[in-house]
């Protein structure tokens, strides 16, 4: 029997295949969390993770995270989060101009796949519309008015933010002009600036007030960002907030206030898209007894924090902030170390929460 010819893949095809495979790897469910829990809780070597512990009074500084990102700046420690759009397809299934806030953006690994996908969708739709000569005018108008995305990204470290801006702006495949706006803010301690969603627009949003000064309810913010028009008081609120491995870096006692700050800039009906470390993840089990600073809370040697969530904890935190639970589950993945072939059991919590419309 004659063998079928093997078609060689071009560079672009190989890269696309790699992205698809990586997205699938971080999305799948390879084992049951309850089975891992039974295994860990039956192992005496892990007993110190289970014992009660007083809440920590320590707070990680922005300098600790600056040092953390500086050490990993030149390597491949932070990979582009290619699984993001598979986990959260809502980011692309929209009809209007979308505003996204990335809380704790780090080096920009979450921002990049969002902007790249937005660019690819827009280009594909434009090519489709130009090739369909017999397409009805109303269909062309819908395609040509494909949603645009603007990403606002904050971090507590100025140096890290500058590095993220450099990485995102130098990434090939999309244009960041008028699409990416990083700003310095420690969400665990500070409120968001009024230019995201001013108080007047928040209180009047139910009446569909446009965030322009044509409304007597709006007032100009003190510091006017360059990307706002002269007669614009704020960007009008956020449609999506992404919190990807951010909340776990904040002391547990501060988490409720942090979430409440996020909710204030979210539009009614807007979503918080959440992904973070789950209880009994491999990285948790590697922490030593002296690194515990709270119940399920640890401090690395560099001074950065890490908390490990259960579904119940996440549910309580987000619902107490006035959000509605849409999705909440463990994502249990077996990851293989390519150097030594060792299998690692990773546990992440995946969640989607919505701000009520009324």
Backbone torsions as a table, in degrees:
resi	resn	phi	psi	omega
1	UNK	NA	130.1	-178.1
2	UNK	-70.4	138.7	179.5
3	UNK	-78.1	142.7	176.4
4	UNK	-73.3	139.1	-179.8
5	UNK	-65.2	142.1	177.6
6	UNK	-93.7	120.0	-178.8
7	UNK	-82.5	129.7	178.6
8	UNK	-74.4	142.0	179.2
9	UNK	-96.2	135.6	175.8
10	UNK	-74.8	172.3	-178.2
11	UNK	-59.3	-42.5	-179.7
12	UNK	-65.8	-38.9	179.8
13	UNK	-67.6	-40.4	178.9
14	UNK	-62.8	-42.0	-180.0
15	UNK	-65.1	-40.7	178.6
16	UNK	-64.9	-41.4	178.7
17	UNK	-64.6	-37.9	178.8
18	UNK	-64.3	-43.1	179.3
19	UNK	-63.8	-42.0	-179.5
20	UNK	-64.3	-42.1	180.0
21	UNK	-65.2	-40.4	180.0
22	UNK	-68.4	-38.9	177.8
23	UNK	-61.7	-41.4	-179.9
24	UNK	-67.3	-37.7	-178.5
25	UNK	-60.7	-41.6	-175.7
26	UNK	-88.8	0.6	-177.3
27	UNK	-106.0	-25.2	-169.9
28	UNK	-76.9	169.0	178.3
29	UNK	-119.0	103.0	-174.0
30	UNK	-90.6	-20.6	-180.0
31	UNK	-154.6	167.9	-179.6
32	UNK	-90.5	134.1	-178.8
33	UNK	-62.9	-37.3	-178.8
34	UNK	-63.2	-30.8	177.4
35	UNK	-70.3	-40.1	177.0
36	UNK	-65.0	-41.9	178.7
37	UNK	-58.0	-46.1	180.0
38	UNK	-61.2	-39.6	-179.6
39	UNK	-66.1	-45.3	-177.7
40	UNK	-68.4	-46.0	-175.3
41	UNK	-71.0	-16.0	177.2
42	UNK	-91.6	-6.1	-176.3
43	UNK	-96.6	114.6	-178.6
44	UNK	-58.4	-27.0	-178.2
45	UNK	-65.6	-20.5	-178.3
46	UNK	-105.3	10.4	-173.3
47	UNK	-62.1	-30.0	-177.8
48	UNK	-68.1	-20.4	177.2
49	UNK	-72.3	-20.7	-171.7
50	UNK	-97.2	-18.1	-174.8
51	UNK	-73.3	150.4	177.9
52	UNK	-59.2	154.9	-177.9
53	UNK	-154.2	134.7	179.2
54	UNK	-64.8	150.8	-179.7
55	UNK	-65.0	139.7	-178.3
56	UNK	-72.8	144.6	174.0
57	UNK	-103.2	1.6	-179.2
58	UNK	-84.9	150.6	179.2
59	UNK	-130.9	128.1	178.2
60	UNK	-67.3	141.8	179.2
61	UNK	-94.2	160.8	176.7
62	UNK	-64.5	-26.7	178.5
63	UNK	-64.2	-35.3	179.5
64	UNK	-63.3	-43.2	179.5
65	UNK	-72.8	-30.6	174.6
66	UNK	-61.7	-46.6	179.0
67	UNK	-63.9	-39.3	179.9
68	UNK	-60.2	-49.8	-179.0
69	UNK	-70.0	-31.3	179.6
70	UNK	-65.5	-41.2	-179.7
71	UNK	-64.5	-32.4	-175.4
72	UNK	-104.0	12.0	-173.7
73	UNK	-65.2	-36.4	-173.8
74	UNK	-93.2	-11.6	-177.2
75	UNK	-96.1	-162.5	-179.7
76	UNK	-113.3	32.9	-179.3
77	UNK	-62.5	-43.4	179.0
78	UNK	-99.2	110.6	177.6
79	UNK	-93.9	150.5	174.3
80	UNK	-57.3	132.2	-175.7
81	UNK	-80.6	78.2	-174.2
82	UNK	-73.4	-16.6	178.5
83	UNK	-78.4	-10.1	-168.1
84	UNK	-57.4	-45.9	-175.4
85	UNK	-76.3	-20.8	173.6
86	UNK	-74.7	-37.5	177.5
87	UNK	-73.9	-37.1	-174.8
88	UNK	-128.4	70.2	-178.7
89	UNK	-64.9	-14.1	178.3
90	UNK	-58.5	-25.0	-178.2
91	UNK	-64.5	-22.5	179.2
92	UNK	-110.5	-21.7	-177.9
93	UNK	-87.2	62.6	-177.7
94	UNK	-131.1	162.6	-174.7
95	UNK	-111.0	-26.0	-174.7
96	UNK	-112.4	-178.1	174.7
97	UNK	-65.0	129.4	-171.6
98	UNK	-112.3	137.1	176.5
99	UNK	-114.4	124.5	-176.8
100	UNK	-118.6	136.5	175.5
101	UNK	-115.0	117.9	175.1
102	UNK	-96.2	114.1	-177.7
103	UNK	-93.4	119.1	-177.2
104	UNK	75.1	63.3	-169.5
105	UNK	-75.4	-17.1	-180.0
106	UNK	57.3	-128.5	-177.4
107	UNK	-90.6	6.8	176.6
108	UNK	92.9	15.0	-175.7
109	UNK	-68.8	-19.0	174.8
110	UNK	-88.6	-35.4	-177.5
111	UNK	-64.9	-41.9	-172.8
112	UNK	-58.6	-52.1	-179.0
113	UNK	-63.9	-29.9	178.3
114	UNK	-66.6	-48.6	-178.7
115	UNK	-68.7	-37.8	179.3
116	UNK	-64.8	-44.2	-179.3
117	UNK	-65.3	-39.1	178.3
118	UNK	-61.5	-42.2	179.4
119	UNK	-65.8	-42.3	-178.6
120	UNK	-65.3	-40.9	179.0
121	UNK	-64.1	-45.4	-179.9
122	UNK	-61.6	-42.7	179.9
123	UNK	-65.8	-43.6	-179.7
124	UNK	-62.7	-42.5	-179.9
125	UNK	-67.1	-36.6	178.9
126	UNK	-66.0	-42.5	177.5
127	UNK	-63.7	-40.6	-180.0
128	UNK	-62.7	-44.0	-177.2
129	UNK	-67.3	-36.5	-178.5
130	UNK	-73.4	-23.9	-178.4
131	UNK	-87.6	-17.0	-178.0
132	UNK	-97.2	83.9	-175.3
133	UNK	-66.0	-29.9	-176.3
134	UNK	-93.2	6.9	-178.8
135	UNK	-67.5	140.1	179.2
136	UNK	-62.4	148.7	-177.2
137	UNK	-59.8	-38.4	-178.1
138	UNK	-66.8	-31.3	178.1
139	UNK	-71.3	-40.1	178.8
140	UNK	-63.1	-39.1	-178.2
141	UNK	-65.2	-35.7	178.5
142	UNK	-67.3	-44.1	-178.1
143	UNK	-66.5	-43.5	-177.6
144	UNK	-70.4	-18.0	178.3
145	UNK	-100.7	35.4	179.1
146	UNK	-60.0	149.8	-172.6
147	UNK	-61.7	141.0	172.6
148	UNK	-102.8	150.4	-177.8
149	UNK	-119.5	138.9	171.8
150	UNK	-124.3	127.7	-178.2
151	UNK	-111.9	121.6	171.9
152	UNK	-102.4	132.6	-173.5
153	UNK	-134.1	129.3	179.5
154	UNK	-119.1	154.8	174.7
155	UNK	-153.9	157.7	-177.1
156	UNK	-83.2	-11.1	-175.9
157	UNK	-112.4	121.4	-179.8
158	UNK	-63.1	-43.7	-179.2
159	UNK	-63.6	-42.6	178.4
160	UNK	-63.3	-39.5	-179.8
161	UNK	-65.2	-40.5	178.2
162	UNK	-65.0	-38.1	178.2
163	UNK	-67.7	-39.6	177.8
164	UNK	-62.5	-42.9	179.2
165	UNK	-61.3	-40.6	178.6
166	UNK	-64.6	-46.0	-178.4
167	UNK	-64.4	-47.5	-177.9
168	UNK	-63.9	-44.6	-177.7
169	UNK	-67.6	-26.6	-178.4
170	UNK	-95.6	0.2	178.8
171	UNK	-77.7	130.8	-179.1
172	UNK	-79.6	154.0	174.4
173	UNK	111.2	-9.8	177.9
174	UNK	-160.1	159.8	179.5
175	UNK	-105.0	125.5	-176.3
176	UNK	-91.1	-2.6	-177.6
177	UNK	-59.2	127.3	-179.9
178	UNK	61.6	19.9	-178.4
179	UNK	-125.8	-17.2	-174.3
180	UNK	-135.4	121.5	-177.6
181	UNK	-133.0	96.9	177.2
182	UNK	-82.9	147.1	176.1
183	UNK	-148.7	151.5	-175.1
184	UNK	-83.0	123.8	177.8
185	UNK	-166.3	133.9	173.8
186	UNK	-98.0	101.6	-173.3
187	UNK	-65.9	-18.4	179.1
188	UNK	-77.9	-14.0	-175.5
189	UNK	-128.2	-26.5	-170.0
190	UNK	-117.3	151.6	174.2
191	UNK	-83.7	156.5	179.1
192	UNK	-72.0	150.4	-179.6
193	UNK	-67.2	152.1	-178.6
194	UNK	-62.5	-23.5	-177.0
195	UNK	-68.9	-12.3	174.0
196	UNK	-77.5	-45.9	-178.9
197	UNK	-162.9	93.5	-174.4
198	UNK	-68.8	160.3	-175.5
199	UNK	-60.9	-38.5	-179.2
200	UNK	-64.0	-42.3	179.7
201	UNK	-71.3	-33.2	177.4
202	UNK	-63.7	-44.7	-177.3
203	UNK	-72.2	-23.0	-177.0
204	UNK	-104.4	3.6	-171.9
205	UNK	-63.3	-30.6	-179.9
206	UNK	-63.5	-20.7	-179.9
207	UNK	-96.7	10.4	178.7
208	UNK	58.1	42.6	177.5
209	UNK	-72.9	129.5	177.7
210	UNK	-73.0	137.3	-177.7
211	UNK	-74.5	48.2	175.3
212	UNK	-118.3	156.5	-174.9
213	UNK	-72.2	6.8	174.3
214	UNK	-65.5	-20.3	177.4
215	UNK	-90.8	135.1	-179.4
216	UNK	-71.1	-12.1	-179.2
217	UNK	-80.1	-15.5	-175.0
218	UNK	-94.7	148.8	176.3
219	UNK	-135.7	147.7	-176.4
220	UNK	-68.8	136.0	177.6
221	UNK	-73.4	157.5	-174.8
222	UNK	-67.7	-45.1	178.6
223	UNK	-105.0	113.3	-173.1
224	UNK	-96.9	109.2	179.4
225	UNK	-61.0	148.3	-175.7
226	UNK	-64.8	-24.4	-176.9
227	UNK	-83.3	-7.4	175.2
228	UNK	-86.5	141.1	175.6
229	UNK	-68.9	159.9	-175.7
230	UNK	-57.7	-32.6	-177.3
231	UNK	-100.6	19.7	-176.7
232	UNK	-110.5	126.0	-176.5
233	UNK	-85.2	-30.0	-179.3
234	UNK	-163.3	175.9	-179.1
235	UNK	-80.7	-6.6	175.0
236	UNK	91.5	15.4	178.9
237	UNK	95.4	166.6	-173.2
238	UNK	-109.6	137.2	178.2
239	UNK	-84.4	-40.0	-179.5
240	UNK	-134.8	135.9	169.9
241	UNK	-115.1	125.6	176.7
242	UNK	-102.9	126.4	175.4
243	UNK	-122.8	90.4	-173.9
244	UNK	-109.1	105.2	-177.5
245	UNK	54.5	42.8	179.1
246	UNK	-110.6	-48.6	-174.2
247	UNK	-62.4	-34.0	-179.0
248	UNK	-65.7	-18.4	-179.3
249	UNK	-85.8	-0.6	-177.5
250	UNK	-109.5	138.0	177.3
251	UNK	-53.7	142.5	-172.6
252	UNK	-57.0	-40.1	-177.4
253	UNK	-64.0	-22.8	-177.2
254	UNK	-92.7	-12.4	-175.6
255	UNK	-58.3	-45.4	-178.7
256	UNK	-57.8	-45.1	179.2
257	UNK	-65.4	-35.8	178.5
258	UNK	-63.2	-45.2	179.3
259	UNK	-65.6	-38.1	178.7
260	UNK	-62.2	-37.0	176.8
261	UNK	-64.1	-39.8	179.4
262	UNK	-64.7	-41.4	-178.1
263	UNK	-62.1	-32.2	-176.5
264	UNK	-64.1	-29.3	-177.7
265	UNK	-98.4	-0.4	180.0
266	UNK	-86.2	133.2	177.2
267	UNK	-66.1	152.1	170.0
268	UNK	-56.8	130.1	-175.7
269	UNK	89.8	-8.9	179.9
270	UNK	-73.3	163.3	-174.5
271	UNK	-117.8	143.9	164.4
272	UNK	-104.6	122.9	-179.4
273	UNK	-102.8	120.3	-167.5
274	UNK	-123.2	136.6	173.1
275	UNK	-150.8	129.0	-176.8
276	UNK	-160.5	-179.0	-175.7
277	UNK	-69.2	136.6	177.7
278	UNK	-102.1	156.6	179.9
279	UNK	-58.5	134.0	179.5
280	UNK	75.4	17.2	169.2
281	UNK	-59.8	152.4	-178.0
282	UNK	-52.2	-39.8	-177.4
283	UNK	-66.9	-30.9	176.4
284	UNK	-65.9	-44.1	-176.3
285	UNK	-69.5	-14.8	178.1
286	UNK	-83.8	-18.4	179.3
287	UNK	-66.4	142.7	179.7
288	UNK	-91.4	162.0	-177.3
289	UNK	-53.5	-39.8	-176.4
290	UNK	-72.0	-9.2	179.9
291	UNK	-91.5	-3.5	176.3
292	UNK	-72.2	132.5	176.5
293	UNK	-125.4	2.5	179.8
294	UNK	-178.2	178.7	178.6
295	UNK	-73.0	117.3	-175.9
296	UNK	63.2	22.0	-175.8
297	UNK	-127.8	133.5	-172.8
298	UNK	-137.1	156.5	175.1
299	UNK	-122.0	128.4	176.9
300	UNK	-73.9	168.4	-178.5
301	UNK	-65.1	-20.1	-179.8
302	UNK	-89.4	1.0	177.1
303	UNK	95.0	-1.7	177.9
304	UNK	-86.0	150.7	-176.1
305	UNK	-97.1	159.8	172.3
306	UNK	-152.6	122.5	177.7
307	UNK	-111.9	150.6	-177.7
308	UNK	-122.4	121.8	-168.3
309	UNK	-93.9	147.8	161.9
310	UNK	-101.4	165.4	178.5
311	UNK	-63.0	-39.7	-178.8
312	UNK	-62.8	-40.3	179.5
313	UNK	-63.9	-45.4	179.3
314	UNK	-62.5	-44.4	-179.4
315	UNK	-59.2	-46.2	-178.6
316	UNK	-64.0	-42.3	-178.6
317	UNK	-64.1	-48.8	-174.6
318	UNK	-74.0	-40.5	180.0
319	UNK	-68.4	-32.7	176.8
320	UNK	-66.8	-21.3	177.5
321	UNK	-86.7	3.8	176.8
322	UNK	90.6	13.7	-178.5
323	UNK	-96.5	156.0	178.5
324	UNK	-100.7	134.1	179.0
325	UNK	-78.6	124.3	176.0
326	UNK	-105.0	-43.8	178.5
327	UNK	-144.2	143.0	175.5
328	UNK	-161.0	118.7	-177.0
329	UNK	-160.3	161.7	171.4
330	UNK	-83.1	142.5	172.1
331	UNK	-114.1	108.7	-173.6
332	UNK	-109.5	114.5	-171.7
333	UNK	-127.2	136.6	171.7
334	UNK	-93.4	113.3	180.0
335	UNK	-104.1	140.3	-176.9
336	UNK	-111.3	125.7	174.9
337	UNK	-70.7	117.6	-174.4
338	UNK	-68.2	-22.7	-178.0
339	UNK	-79.2	-45.9	-175.8
340	UNK	-114.0	-1.7	177.7
341	UNK	74.1	8.2	-177.5
342	UNK	-74.5	135.4	179.0
343	UNK	-90.1	138.5	-177.5
344	UNK	-126.6	133.1	179.5
345	UNK	-92.4	109.1	-178.9
346	UNK	-101.2	140.7	179.0
347	UNK	-129.4	122.3	175.2
348	UNK	-126.3	154.2	175.4
349	UNK	-104.5	127.9	180.0
350	UNK	-111.2	129.7	-179.4
351	UNK	-149.4	151.6	173.9
352	UNK	-132.7	128.7	-177.2
353	UNK	-132.8	142.0	-174.6
354	UNK	-119.1	141.8	173.9
355	UNK	-82.4	129.2	-178.1
356	UNK	-57.8	148.9	-179.8
357	UNK	-80.6	-13.6	178.2
358	UNK	-146.6	NA	NA
